[in-house]
Structure formats: C-alpha cells, structure tokens
C-alpha cells in the first residue's frame, strides 16, 4: 500500500457515551452529528453536516477472514443507507480499518505498529495530537474544505477480546460515516450499538441532508424528527404477532430458519431489489440466505393477469408449479385487484416456515417496488399494510432495525408476550 497523503483538517467524530437520539420528542441531532463551517461551499459558506458525500473506497488490514466478511457487510449497509457508491480496494482508499498488535503507548498511537500498514509518519503524528488511543479502539475522520468527511482511519488493537474487536469495528464504521457514538475520551471502549439502528438513522439523515443544505438547522432537525417519528409511532403489536407451536407455547411469528430465496419473472432491477432487501433482513435476523430454485422457502413470483376482480387467477401461476396447499391459501386472500399479495405459512414451531408473494406484471416500477417491500416484510413476519410507509426511502432500514431486535428480546424473555413488549420498548427508544 502506498504512503497515504491526506488533505484537510483532522477532526474527531466521537460523541459522549450513552446518549439518546430521541428525547422529549425532539431529535438531539447535535449529539450524534458534528457540524463544521464550510470554507468554500456552493451555498455561500453555510455550516456543513459532517457526513460522507463522496464515493467510498474501503480497505481493511490485518483482520481475520470472518471479521473481514462481517465488516464488509456493515460498510455495504452504511454505504447504501448513505446512497454512496462503494468499492473495496487498496488504491485510493478513503476508509481504512487497521487491526494490529501493540497499537498504542499510553494514549498515543505506536508509529511502528501502523507503519506496517502503509500509514505515513506525518499522518500518525497528526492522529496523535489529541491522544485518544488508550482504549485500543479509535478513529480519526479527516475533513475537507467543504466540511464533509474526506477520509477515515480506524484502529483496532489485536489484544482486545474477540467481542471487543467486534464492537470496536462496528463503532469505527458508524463513525466513519459521521455517526459518532460510544467513545468519549478514548480511555474506554465504545458501548455496543445496534448496527441497523445506526443505518436507519444514517438513512434518515441522508434523506434530509439536502434540506439542511438549503434551510436552517432547525428545519433540518424537524425533517429528521418527522422521518424518525413516522416509524417510531408504529404499533409493534400490530406489526408482529405470536403463534402457538406444536407444544402449545406461543412464539413470535418470525423467521428463525435459514432462508432459501427463489424468484421468477423479474428483470434485473426487480431482482436487485429482491436480493438486496432479503439479504438486509436476513442479516438483521442473523439468518443465512441463499438463492436457489430448489427447496425454496421464500418465493416471489411475477405473472400476468393475476386477478379476476378481487380474486386470484390460479391459472396465471401454472408455470411456477406451486403446491396445492400454497394455491389454496393464496386463493383465500382478498385484495388481488391491487396486483400484489403474499401468504406466510406457519411451521410446527409456530414460526414463518415458507412464504409466497405474487406481483402482477402490469404494476408500474414504483408500485412493483412498493409491492416487493410489502411482500418481503410480510415474509419475515412484519405486517406493514400502509403503502405510504412501504414507499418511504427509510422503510427497509426501519424494518431491518426492528428485525434485529427480535432475537435479542427472545433471548432475554422466556415468553412471547414479554418478548413482544421488549421489542416494542427497544424499538421506540432506538436502543
């Protein structure tokens, strides 16, 4: 890796530990995102939100294979939430994560440990100016003249435990996108944070940042508050349900088994939406996912003339060889005149075992995307019937955040009723 040369002013994207995003119904934006004056901004020098605005080139050095795969997933989630192109390369990298032994001496970085990663001594000296490396976990974000993040270097000490390294790398990636959480003065490790919660907030901020560039800080904060509140006000008990398993015990009706995804009739745009959304929800649910035409348990099909009035035309699905049971359940669903429908089957364990979603070819591109959002959320056990919500750009990240809470609450609570209450409470307080 060639010696790195950096431009811009070095700044920390670190915030105090344990802050709440929503307090007294107002988003405390300043506690999560820094704002810097822009030296030469198109809008005449208005303060700039300290976020990434340029394409990302990421590299991780010194990590083990399993760690690399996890970090690549998280970086990809944040890049998509920020609507930024992403590549992984050692050429022109502007998001660098380093794992090395003996990374610090007291509160300062150890130059010898980082030099092996290609970091220049001048850069290391600058990174050492504030001395925040005592915990073995930290990041520096570089600011360009427009007030945005131009580059980031995060460091994880190999002496940290496996769990501490996981928490540290998650924090570093979030902070590299401008989301400063957990680390305070560098003497303690960041607290564990929910990756999908962070991605959801980053997505909301990304949607509102254009408004911020043209309006006042107050209007910008109202934009974020409105987007966040739109989903936090949802009734979790209406979104998620319980079912009895074969032993008569209630469990949350969600997916817990590996997912085998199958689809038919879609063009590349539709396939992209399906694969990306299912992958996001599966990752949030801690479930493996594969794509196949055999043993499919999450099927999404596109066909012509699927409805006759409000009823499903079963002949439109003939080429897909669905089982009699699947056809029987799909036929009983109302509302097929909308050109969109899904049925999630319950297994003996009370969970979602299989789901089948149908999309009519006559739907517009936007309506097809809305339909896919509805089908995939239902296929994971989340019932969102509002077309307005399904069309919202932050929808998939809000659902991923919700799904990520389910296994946590089920581990912490013995009965489904308590787990469902836990999900609602965690979701509402963005915890």
C-alpha positions, 0 to 999 in steps of 0.5 A: 500500500502506498504512503497515504497523503491526506488533505484537510483538517483532522477532526474527531467524530466521537460523541459522549457515551450513552446518549439518546437520539430521541428525547422529549420528542425532539431529535438531539441531532447535535449529539450524534452529528458534528457540524463544521463551517464550510470554507468554500461551499456552493451555498455561500459558506453555510455550516456543513453536516459532517457526513460522507458525500463522496464515493467510498473506497474501503480497505481493511488490514490485518483482520481475520477472514470472518471479521473481514466478511462481517465488516464488509457487510456493515460498510455495504449497509452504511454505504447504501443507507448513505446512497454512496457508491462503494468499492473495496480496494487498496488504491485510493482508499478513503476508509481504512480499518487497521487491526494490529498488535501493540497499537498504542503507548499510553494514549498515543498511537505506536508509529511502528505498529501502523507503519506496517500498514502503509500509514505515513509518519506525518499522518500518525503524528497528526492522529496523535495530537489529541491522544485518544488511543488508550482504549485500543479502539479509535478513529480519526475522520479527516475533513475537507474544505467543504466540511464533509468527511474526506477520509477515515482511519480506524484502529483496532488493537489485536489484544482486545477480546474477540467481542471487543474487536467486534464492537470496536469495528462496528463503532469505527464504521458508524463513525466513519460515516459521521455517526459518532457514538460510544467513545468519549475520551478514548480511555474506554471502549465504545458501548455496543450499538445496534448496527441497523439502528445506526443505518436507519438513522444514517438513512434518515439523515441522508434523506434530509441532508439536502434540506439542511443544505438549503434551510436552517438547522432547525428545519433540518432537525424537524425533517429528521424528527418527522422521518424518525417519528413516522416509524417510531409511532408504529404499533409493534403489536400490530406489526408482529404477532405470536403463534402457538407451536406444536407444544402449545407455547406461543412464539413470535411469528418470525423467521428463525430458519435459514432462508432459501430465496427463489424468484421468477419473472423479474428483470434485473432491477426487480431482482436487485431489489429482491436480493438486496432487501432479503439479504438486509433482513436476513442479516438483521435476523442473523439468518443465512440466505441463499438463492436457489430454485430448489427447496425454496422457502421464500418465493416471489413470483411475477405473472400476468393477469393475476386477478379476476376482480378481487380474486386470484387467477390460479391459472396465471401461476401454472408455470411456477408449479406451486403446491396445492396447499400454497394455491389454496391459501393464496386463493383465500386472500382478498385484495388481488385487484391491487396486483400484489399479495403474499401468504406466510405459512406457519411451521410446527414451531409456530414460526414463518416456515415458507412464504409466497408473494405474487406481483402482477406484471402490469404494476408500474416500477414504483408500485412493483417496488412498493409491492416487493417491500410489502411482500418481503416484510410480510415474509419475515413476519412484519405486517406493514399494510400502509403503502405510504410507509412501504414507499418511504426511502427509510422503510427497509432500514426501519424494518431491518432495525426492528428485525434485529431486535427480535432475537435479542428480546427472545433471548432475554424473555422466556415468553412471547408476550414479554418478548413482544413488549421488549421489542416494542420498548427497544424499538421506540427508544432506538436502543 
